Amino acid sequence: MQINPVNLNINNQAFGHGHSFSDSDYSKKKKTIVAATTALGVAVSSAVLAKHAGYSLKPSKMFKNIKNSYLAKVDFHDKEVITLGAGSCLGGLSGGYIVDKNPENRRSKNREALMQIGNISIPILTVEQFAKIGEKFGKLTKGIAAVAGIFVGVHLANFLMNKLSNFVFQNKNDERDVKATDFSAHVDDMVVAASYISDNKYVHSIARIVPIALMIPGFEVGIKKSGNN
């Protein structure tokens, strides 16, 4: 889920599921801690979803039949993507707080968490809503509408989260325009849209990457710093 490098200055912050891993000057040890807490956040949110769906969380049952486990069977839609995304961002934020006690850097991480959660949540919601509208006109139209939902959602998320972030963090008209490369970030949305176009087993298999892909925005939150790229 990669987009242009993110500007880490709190007063000129980029927006989106992105990464600037090579730009961060955190040590490998600190990055490892952030990666671990991000993965833990996704694991916990996955467990919550699995439990809610009626799956056992006992390791003996979870690993006895992997092919029938929650993550192997689940269809990723808005509820799943938003929950996993929030878990990833909160996990990354926790790791970021552990490795960095600088108030300005923590402020940058807080803002990045807000932006990332919004950028994950809003596009997947528009994908789902557009698909419901398109469903009235047939399966193909449903799929096309879902894809259109990605484009509308990215622009809407960018607009709303810029305004919210500026309000919450009291920045003066600090906004970022949507770039063409931003759309490459939304693997989760694209997978959901593809599932509306085809129920092919390969589409379902590809969707298994969604939890892994959603770890990237959480990691980005954790390594966010103020004042450098």
C-alpha positions, -999 to 999 in steps of 0.1 A, spaced: 0 0 0 25 26 -11 22 62 -20 45 92 -23 69 98 7 51 114 35 61 148 48 66 143 85 64 180 96 33 184 118 25 217 99 28 202 65 16 166 69 8 143 40 -22 122 40 -29 86 32 -19 50 37 16 56 28 51 49 39 83 68 44 102 40 60 135 49 44 131 85 56 128 77 93 159 80 114 147 57 141 170 28 148 162 -7 136 154 -17 172 129 11 175 113 2 142 111 -34 152 92 -24 184 68 -3 163 64 -32 138 57 -56 167 30 -34 183 14 -27 150 12 -65 143 -2 -70 178 -29 -43 171 -39 -61 139 -38 -95 157 -61 -82 186 -86 -66 162 -86 -99 142 -93 -118 173 -122 -95 182 -137 -99 147 -132 -137 149 -148 -140 183 -178 -118 172 -182 -141 141 -184 -172 163 -149 -186 158 -129 -201 187 -98 -183 199 -83 -214 214 -49 -221 197 -56 -258 195 -87 -251 174 -74 -221 155 -44 -240 141 -59 -274 138 -78 -265 106 -62 -233 91 -82 -236 59 -114 -231 79 -101 -204 102 -115 -169 104 -89 -152 83 -91 -179 57 -128 -177 54 -138 -140 60 -149 -117 33 -133 -83 39 -158 -55 38 -162 -22 57 -165 -36 92 -135 -58 88 -113 -32 71 -121 -4 95 -116 -27 126 -82 -40 113 -71 -5 102 -80 10 136 -61 -18 154 -31 -13 132 -30 25 137 -36 22 175 -9 -5 177 15 16 158 7 47 179 14 27 211 48 16 197 56 51 187 49 63 222 71 36 236 101 45 214 97 83 215 87 105 244 93 138 225 60 158 228 62 172 193 69 138 177 40 124 197 18 152 184 28 142 149 20 106 156 -14 115 170 -23 135 139 -10 108 116 -32 82 134 -62 104 129 -55 109 92 -47 72 86 -78 59 103 -100 84 83 -82 75 51 -88 38 57 -125 42 68 -141 67 45 -131 51 11 -142 16 22 -176 30 33 -181 47 -1 -171 15 -19 -198 -4 1 -225 22 -4 -218 26 -42 -219 -12 -45 -253 -13 -29 -266 13 -53 -251 -4 -83 -265 -38 -72 -300 -26 -84 -287 -26 -120 -268 -59 -121 -236 -75 -109 -213 -57 -135 -228 -23 -126 -223 -32 -89 -186 -38 -95 -181 -7 -115 -199 14 -89 -176 -1 -62 -145 9 -81 -160 44 -85 -165 44 -48 -127 42 -43 -121 74 -63 -150 93 -46 -139 80 -12 -103 90 -15 -112 126 -25 -139 128 2 -115 114 29 -89 138 19 -112 168 22 -129 157 54 -97 146 72 -78 177 62 -105 199 77 -108 177 109 -71 175 114 -67 213 110 -95 218 135 -83 193 161 -46 202 158 -53 239 152 -33 242 120 -40 271 97 -53 259 63 -27 231 62 -42 209 34 -29 184 9 -43 177 -25 -51 142 -37 -23 129 -60 -27 102 -86 -4 79 -67 -26 80 -37 -50 55 -53 -23 29 -53 -25 29 -15 -60 14 -13 -53 -23 -18 -80 -31 7 -107 -11 -12 -96 -26 -45 -99 -61 -32 -134 -54 -19 -144 -39 -52 -130 -69 -71 -151 -92 -49 -182 -75 -62 -171 -80 -98 -161 -117 -94 -166 -144 -69 -136 -163 -83 -116 -182 -57 -84 -164 -67 -100 -131 -58 -109 -145 -24 -73 -158 -20 -57 -125 -29 -79 -108 -3 -60 -126 24 -33 -99 21 -56 -73 35 -45 -77 72 -8 -75 62 -14 -45 39 -32 -27 67 -1 -30 90 17 -4 68 -4 26 79 0 16 115 38 13 111 37 48 95 19 62 125 45 48 149 76 61 130 61 96 124 83 125 136 79 162 135 102 183 114 119 158 90 109 138 59 
